[in-house]
Amino acid sequence: MYLKLIIILWVGATGLIKALADDYLSGSNTMGSIEWVCNHSRNTQLGLLHDVVDLALTYERDQEDLAASEGWSVTAGCVFHDHFCLAGPSSDPAGLESATSLVEALCKIAKSASLFHSRGDSSATMWKERLLWSQGGLEPWKDPDAATWYKISTHSPSEALTAADAAGAYLLTDRSTLLMQTASKTIYNSTVFFEPTAVDDVLMNSCYALFSPHSSAQRAADVARLIQYLLSARGQNIVASLGREEVGFPFFARVSDGFAASFLKGGIPREGKWVKAKESTK
């Protein structure tokens, strides 16, 4: 067995794929290896289309549905949950703490011209962020007047977060990156203002597994066994445990959990841990 597993950069960087792959192979009776490759969701799907990979893990339901409708991809279902977070400086210059909705929070950022960092790299994060702005009737990436406060880069997820933390900027990031950088002690001033609080929250960032219907019988069988493992209690327990011991909170949530109920809102990074305000003063 030799699987070419292509995934988005930040998931591999958190160590989740390595933990799952090592555990799966250690319990497999078949000799083989798993390789993962960095990419964004849409490029990941192209890898599947062109037979570069055997399994794709992606984050954009509309693109997954389009691929399935065109006949070159089959969606096996959700394999774990990550979560987008609206994060920013704990000093909160835009006053997001008083915002009652995510749309109101973004409007406060725009109205106060508070610094906001965006990733212009066609990632799932970029598309989600633009969707959120649009829900408030705003498109700062198209507005020349917003260039003083709305800054676009092509940073990786971790680079974007550390740059925003250093600059005192707001940004849309994901829970796993936030906690990973907390554990790495590369962020110091950021907190979370909005995060998912329900299964159907607009900030959910669930990962789905896709495979090609045109694979050989052997490759299809290998992929099916790996997906079965990812959805097993053993695989899901690894998903739910990553980060809990190191940083105090799990990076991800199991499929059955729906979302991570251990909330980050109001916390801050301190000495490699994510701590709530009361704990940070001890």
Helices and strands as residue ranges (DSSP letters): E 2-8, H 9-14, H 16-26, E 33-39, H 41-49, E 55-58, H 61-69, E 74-89, G 96-98, H 102-112, E 116-119, H 124-135, G 140-142, G 144-148, E 150-153, H 157-167, E 171-174, H 175-183, E 190-194, E 204-211, H 217-230, H 233-241, H 244-247, E 268-270, E 273-275, H 277-280
